[in-house]
Amino acid sequence: TQLNKKLKAHQMQLSNAYEDQKDHLEEISALNTELEWAKTQAEAASSAKTSFLFNMSHDIRPPMNAIIGFRDLLEKHIDEPERRTDYLRKIKEASKVLLSIINNVLEMARIEKGTIVVEEVPWNAISFNDTLFNVFPEMMAAKHIEFTREIDVQHENVYCDPTKLREVFINILSNAYKYSLTTTP
């Protein structure tokens, strides 16, 4: 009787303790699931940033090499006004391409926030083609790659996002350079 009451009270305490433990285990399990999801998200973000930085370093090389190459040519031909003017113009164009790429790196915060906006501004296909063509010839020549261009557009002036379009073309040309076999002349 007295023992039965104590036994029942003890059983009740054990039952309550078991229920409390069960609730805590469910909470811990839910927290572990959330932590696993957060870890997966953090790893994905880290991987995306690493990939982004790798791509940016890949994109920065062509205009940087053009600037260095034209600067070296400028030094060799400093007393030739026509060449000097041409090399300075090409350095300026390659610098604009490089600045555009650097500005995209700065847009990374916008990408992460999902607030990236496509810019629509007037754009001239011929001058764009000239800019791209001036960035790559020295690199291609160093690897003995024949680099020519041909442009056939119906409407020379259009609206687009020149920065993003430039990125696409630079990536295509950079990959063509990177994955072309070197030949000897």
BAKOL-123116 format. One record per residue: residue number from 1; x, y, z of N, C-alpha, C in turn. Coordinates in steps of 0.001 Angstrom, whole numbers, plus 500000, padded with zeros to 6 digits. Atoms other than C-alpha are relative to their C-alpha. Layout:
N
<NUM,<X,Y,Z>,<X,Y,Z>,<X,Y,Z>>
...
This chain:
185
<1,<500820,498814,500000>,<500000,500000,500000>,<500872,501260,500000>>
<2,<499064,498873,499959>,<502490,502607,501169>,<501082,499775,498935>>
<3,<498984,500367,500981>,<505033,500803,499017>,<499444,500149,498587>>
<4,<500650,499856,501311>,<502569,500718,496115>,<499903,501467,499598>>
<5,<500089,498573,500297>,<502065,504481,496408>,<501368,500545,499589>>
<6,<498661,499546,500335>,<505819,505053,496404>,<500423,499473,498627>>
<7,<499654,500612,501277>,<506205,502668,493493>,<499285,500723,498854>>
<8,<500763,499288,501023>,<503466,504421,491505>,<500564,501410,499808>>
<9,<499428,498655,500091>,<504982,507840,492290>,<501327,499944,499242>>
<10,<498719,500169,500673>,<508385,506595,491182>,<499787,499703,498509>>
<11,<500310,500318,501393>,<506887,505127,487986>,<499540,501276,499254>>
<12,<500479,498749,500602>,<505161,508465,487340>,<501183,500924,499710>>
<13,<498821,499180,500206>,<508459,510299,487769>,<500819,499488,498810>>
<14,<499264,500591,501117>,<510177,507882,485397>,<499286,500250,498677>>
<15,<500796,499765,501202>,<507368,508232,482877>,<500128,501458,499552>>
<16,<499842,498586,500324>,<507558,512033,483068>,<501415,500302,499482>>
<17,<498613,499811,500423>,<511345,511935,482773>,<500206,499434,498592>>
<18,<499897,500622,501320>,<511034,509613,479770>,<499382,500923,498948>>
<19,<500671,499088,500932>,<508572,512006,478080>,<500834,501262,499776>>
<20,<499139,498820,500130>,<510843,514973,478813>,<501210,499685,499108>>
<21,<498841,500415,500800>,<513825,513105,477345>,<499592,499824,498537>>
<22,<500507,500223,501353>,<511758,512116,474316>,<499803,501363,499299>>
<23,<500196,498663,500558>,<510784,515790,473766>,<501349,500657,499686>>
<24,<498674,499427,500220>,<514414,516889,474159>,<500703,499348,498799>>
<25,<499384,500693,501132>,<515599,514241,471695>,<499387,500464,498676>>
<26,<500657,499503,501210>,<513016,515435,469159>,<500496,501411,499673>>
<27,<499466,498657,500210>,<514215,519033,469646>,<501433,499935,499469>>
<28,<498609,500155,500430>,<517838,517947,469273>,<500039,499503,498554>>
<29,<500054,500522,501364>,<516966,515998,466129>,<499621,501105,499018>>
<30,<500415,498889,500866>,<515183,519036,464644>,<501150,501003,499846>>
<31,<498860,499078,500066>,<518163,521268,465517>,<501123,499431,499141>>
<32,<498971,500637,500827>,<520567,518753,463951>,<499639,500094,498514>>
<33,<500459,499885,501387>,<518478,518787,460769>,<500226,501417,499498>>
<34,<499776,498604,500382>,<518584,522590,460706>,<501490,500294,499819>>
<35,<498555,499793,500109>,<522342,522556,461315>,<500566,499364,498724>>
<36,<499552,500657,501224>,<522878,520080,458486>,<499620,500830,498774>>
<37,<500453,499177,501116>,<520815,522286,456148>,<500872,501264,499916>>
<38,<499176,498793,499970>,<522771,525392,457246>,<501423,499692,499511>>
<39,<498666,500401,500436>,<526057,523535,456717>,<500028,499802,498484>>
<40,<500093,500218,501442>,<524974,522477,453223>,<499929,501334,499264>>
<41,<500119,498678,500614>,<523994,526064,452396>,<501334,500752,500056>>
<42,<498708,499324,499849>,<527305,527417,453730>,<501038,499406,499046>>
<43,<499068,500649,500914>,<529286,524857,451719>,<499696,500387,498558>>
<44,<500384,499598,501356>,<527313,525716,448571>,<500423,501445,499735>>
<45,<499602,498595,500158>,<527933,529439,449130>,<501511,500116,499852>>
<46,<498538,499979,500071>,<531632,528827,449698>,<500471,499493,498639>>
<47,<499643,500552,501304>,<531848,526702,446558>,<499691,501000,498890>>
<48,<500372,499005,501007>,<530018,529367,444543>,<500998,501157,499995>>
<49,<499033,498905,499922>,<532398,532065,445799>,<501344,499575,499422>>
<50,<498736,500499,500530>,<535431,529930,444998>,<499937,499931,498477>>
<51,<500181,500090,501444>,<534093,529246,441508>,<499971,501391,499379>>
<52,<500101,498632,500496>,<533252,532922,441030>,<501381,500648,499944>>
<53,<498659,499406,499963>,<536749,534024,442075>,<500925,499361,498975>>
<54,<499201,500685,501020>,<538342,531386,439840>,<499663,500560,498625>>
<55,<500426,499479,501300>,<536281,532602,436880>,<500452,501441,499808>>
<56,<499580,498606,500116>,<537067,536234,437627>,<501499,500084,499729>>
<57,<498558,499957,500246>,<540796,535539,437796>,<500290,499555,498568>>
<58,<499863,500462,501384>,<540433,533702,434468>,<499633,501133,499037>>
<59,<500461,498908,500859>,<538554,536682,432972>,<500936,501206,500035>>
<60,<499135,498835,499843>,<541044,539250,434277>,<501289,499852,499183>>
<61,<498714,500221,500672>,<544052,537675,432565>,<500093,500598,498591>>
<62,<499830,499467,501370>,<543333,538574,428896>,<500180,501513,499943>>
<63,<499751,498563,500110>,<542899,542329,429354>,<501292,500428,500709>>
<64,<498763,499653,499288>,<545750,542430,431876>,<501209,499679,499122>>
<65,<498905,500360,500914>,<548031,540583,429429>,<500078,500981,498837>>
<66,<500007,499020,501089>,<546940,542993,426684>,<500630,501311,500464>>
<67,<499434,498754,499473>,<547774,546007,428847>,<501518,499887,500127>>
<68,<498559,500210,499828>,<551188,544578,429711>,<500697,499907,498642>>
<69,<499399,500168,501320>,<551884,543561,426112>,<500081,501306,499222>>
<70,<499985,498726,500720>,<550889,546910,424624>,<500908,501017,500673>>
<71,<499082,499115,499279>,<552834,548732,427320>,<501435,499685,499600>>
<72,<498659,500398,500437>,<555932,546722,426385>,<500273,500460,498566>>
<73,<499840,499535,501380>,<555361,547503,422701>,<500151,501517,499950>>
<74,<499898,498541,499929>,<554854,551162,423549>,<501420,500422,500382>>
<75,<498638,499691,499562>,<558208,551183,425323>,<500999,499803,498856>>
<76,<499089,500272,501117>,<559903,549664,422262>,<499846,501018,498875>>
<77,<500290,499123,501134>,<558250,552075,419806>,<499569,501391,500454>>
<78,<500385,498719,499406>,<557998,555221,421928>,<500227,501183,499057>>
<79,<499675,498903,500913>,<559521,557363,419156>,<499175,499974,498710>>
<80,<500837,500105,501202>,<556908,556298,416571>,<498580,500462,500361>>
<81,<501276,499415,499564>,<553851,558576,417018>,<498759,499175,499634>>
<82,<501182,500763,500401>,<551396,556422,415040>,<499837,498738,500845>>
<83,<500056,501221,499171>,<552263,553228,416868>,<499683,500362,501447>>
<84,<500230,499559,498619>,<552371,555071,420184>,<498516,500296,500222>>
<85,<501423,499666,499890>,<548858,556436,419616>,<499147,498732,499965>>
<86,<500750,501255,500108>,<547591,553006,418562>,<500120,499169,501277>>
<87,<499797,500793,498786>,<549125,551244,421571>,<499296,500643,501199>>
<88,<500692,499325,498893>,<547789,553884,423979>,<498486,499785,499914>>
<89,<501443,500246,500184>,<544298,553459,422488>,<499649,498569,500414>>
<90,<500252,501406,499660>,<544531,549683,422862>,<500144,499770,501499>>
<91,<499859,500098,498543>,<545771,550016,426447>,<498745,500546,500682>>
<92,<501219,499395,499440>,<542814,552284,427179>,<498811,499049,499859>>
<93,<501109,500928,500221>,<540358,549786,425649>,<500115,498771,500898>>
<94,<499794,501162,499129>,<541872,546844,427522>,<499761,500382,501457>>
<95,<500239,499525,498630>,<541768,548925,430715>,<498510,500096,500293>>
<96,<501459,499932,499823>,<538051,549529,430195>,<499409,498601,500198>>
<97,<500472,501386,499845>,<537486,545801,429781>,<500346,499496,501393>>
<98,<499569,500427,498664>,<539491,545132,432946>,<499159,500660,501086>>
<99,<500828,499297,499032>,<537568,547783,434872>,<498594,499416,500043>>
<100,<501330,500610,500066>,<534308,546238,433710>,<499972,498681,500774>>
<101,<499919,501280,499287>,<535393,542852,435038>,<500117,500238,501501>>
<102,<499833,499679,498580>,<536498,544360,438348>,<498675,500493,500588>>
<103,<501313,499542,499528>,<533132,546118,438653>,<499051,498833,500226>>
<104,<500837,501187,499806>,<531478,542735,438259>,<500348,499268,501295>>
<105,<499611,500604,498722>,<533485,541416,441178>,<499302,500742,501140>>
<106,<500648,499190,498970>,<532071,544282,443206>,<498495,499763,500049>>
<107,<501429,500304,500033>,<528570,543223,442137>,<499651,498698,500722>>
<108,<500247,501298,499367>,<528976,539945,443999>,<498974,500116,501124>>
<109,<500979,499794,498929>,<527007,541345,446937>,<498590,500039,499426>>
<110,<501316,499961,500645>,<524132,542071,444567>,<499556,498612,499577>>
<111,<500330,501361,500415>,<524296,538538,443234>,<499515,499200,501199>>
<112,<500373,500740,498798>,<524153,537104,446748>,<498634,500431,500519>>
<113,<501289,499491,499531>,<521185,539326,447598>,<498895,499763,498983>>
<114,<500987,500222,501042>,<519439,538437,444351>,<499460,501290,499415>>
<115,<500471,498707,500497>,<519217,542088,443321>,<500742,500460,498756>>
<116,<499258,499618,501195>,<521325,542005,440166>,<499006,500452,498932>>
<117,<500880,499403,500993>,<519824,544108,437406>,<500712,500009,498651>>
<118,<499451,499921,501345>,<520344,543863,433668>,<499862,501444,499535>>
<119,<499971,498612,500456>,<521364,547274,432375>,<499680,500030,498511>>
<120,<500309,499843,501422>,<519890,548359,429048>,<500391,501403,499574>>
<121,<499493,498712,500462>,<521886,551123,427388>,<500322,499903,498509>>
<122,<499611,500034,501414>,<522684,552123,423800>,<501413,499417,499860>>
<123,<498743,500718,500190>,<525521,550048,422452>,<500298,499900,498516>>
<124,<499598,500069,501390>,<527492,550017,419224>,<500805,498726,499769>>
<125,<499372,501305,500253>,<528402,546580,417885>,<501370,500132,499361>>
<126,<498709,499840,500689>,<531250,547859,415712>,<501091,500396,500992>>
<127,<498974,499581,499034>,<533109,549669,418511>,<500254,498908,501021>>
<128,<499839,501130,499076>,<532490,546699,420809>,<500930,498960,499390>>
<129,<499166,500961,500701>,<534044,544399,418227>,<501442,500490,499965>>
<130,<498653,499433,500015>,<537028,546746,417933>,<500678,499840,501354>>
<131,<499447,500116,498651>,<537519,546735,421702>,<500454,498573,500274>>
<132,<499636,501400,499756>,<537484,542942,421927>,<501176,499574,499128>>
<133,<498935,500400,500912>,<539689,542542,418892>,<501354,500539,500453>>
<134,<498738,499403,499567>,<542320,544830,420400>,<500573,499355,501261>>
<135,<499537,500592,498747>,<542542,542884,423655>,<500740,498686,499758>>
<136,<499513,501366,500137>,<543399,539445,422263>,<501128,499730,498993>>
<137,<499026,500386,501033>,<545759,539611,419238>,<501382,499635,500517>>
<138,<498645,500285,499497>,<549018,539741,421189>,<500057,498642,500704>>
<139,<500040,501298,499309>,<548012,536790,423364>,<499946,498865,498982>>
<140,<500173,501046,501008>,<546890,534760,420363>,<501291,499825,499198>>
<141,<498757,500071,500768>,<550046,535621,418426>,<501095,499289,500793>>
<142,<498990,500644,499158>,<552197,534511,421360>,<499839,498483,499991>>
<143,<500278,501431,500027>,<550538,531111,421093>,<499874,499487,498559>>
<144,<500042,500311,501429>,<550715,531156,417261>,<498593,499606,499548>>
<145,<501392,500221,500391>,<546932,531255,416929>,<499609,501134,499061>>
<146,<500456,498965,500937>,<545576,533063,413884>,<498697,500561,500545>>
<147,<501158,499337,499401>,<543111,535578,415273>,<499464,501034,499031>>
<148,<500622,499075,500939>,<540826,537250,412775>,<498585,500298,500480>>
<149,<501363,499655,499639>,<537466,538896,413012>,<499220,500370,498758>>
<150,<500911,499601,501049>,<534495,539447,410831>,<498704,500383,500684>>
<151,<501246,499565,499387>,<531419,541403,411768>,<499002,500316,498900>>
<152,<501074,499785,500964>,<528173,541398,409841>,<498717,500197,500789>>
<153,<501200,499709,499210>,<525374,543127,411716>,<499009,500803,499171>>
<154,<501038,499266,500709>,<522090,544398,410408>,<499757,501355,500653>>
<155,<500225,498764,499261>,<521651,547016,413135>,<501210,500233,500911>>
<156,<498755,499724,499285>,<524888,548519,414418>,<499757,500468,501431>>
<157,<500299,499461,498673>,<523297,550312,417399>,<498785,499289,500586>>
<158,<501069,500728,499314>,<521194,548324,419866>,<500021,500346,501485>>
<159,<500024,499885,498548>,<520163,548337,423527>,<500357,498646,500595>>
<160,<499613,501243,499327>,<521825,545748,425766>,<500760,500347,501277>>
<161,<499137,499833,498835>,<523915,545235,428890>,<501428,499721,499518>>
<162,<498670,500205,500576>,<527425,545796,427471>,<500954,499242,500919>>
<163,<499098,500665,499055>,<529177,544605,430618>,<499791,498490,499965>>
<164,<500280,501445,499993>,<527444,541239,430664>,<500296,499376,498643>>
<165,<499701,500503,501341>,<527729,540832,426898>,<501508,499872,499802>>
<166,<498531,500041,500084>,<531447,541654,427106>,<500531,498776,500739>>
<167,<499576,501176,499232>,<531842,538965,429770>,<499831,498722,499183>>
<168,<500267,501194,500805>,<530273,536383,427476>,<501060,499856,498912>>
<169,<499014,500058,501081>,<532565,537257,424573>,<501414,499757,500525>>
<170,<498660,500205,499427>,<535669,537458,426757>,<500164,498553,500443>>
<171,<499926,501410,499593>,<534874,534035,428212>,<500182,499089,498795>>
<172,<499870,500830,501207>,<534438,532559,424737>,<501415,500104,499430>>
<173,<498667,499814,500572>,<537673,534081,423439>,<501104,499487,500934>>
<174,<499007,500498,499032>,<539595,533276,426635>,<500066,498483,499969>>
<175,<500015,501467,500064>,<538492,529660,426457>,<500573,499500,498682>>
<176,<499409,500384,501284>,<539381,529484,422773>,<501528,500057,500099>>
<177,<498562,499868,499796>,<542841,530726,423707>,<500536,498892,500919>>
<178,<499538,500942,498976>,<543169,528520,426769>,<500031,498555,499486>>
<179,<500131,501392,500391>,<542062,525298,425077>,<500497,499717,498588>>
<180,<499400,500223,501313>,<543817,525763,421725>,<501402,499467,500190>>
<181,<498651,500559,499922>,<546924,523724,421187>,<500991,501000,499438>>
<182,<498948,499119,500487>,<550119,525691,420743>,<500670,499339,498817>>
<183,<499301,500508,501162>,<551676,525318,417344>,<501249,500836,499788>>
<184,<498779,499235,500306>,<555054,526367,416065>,<499843,500563,498602>>
<185,<500136,499376,501335>,<555299,528762,413105>,<500797,499279,498935>>
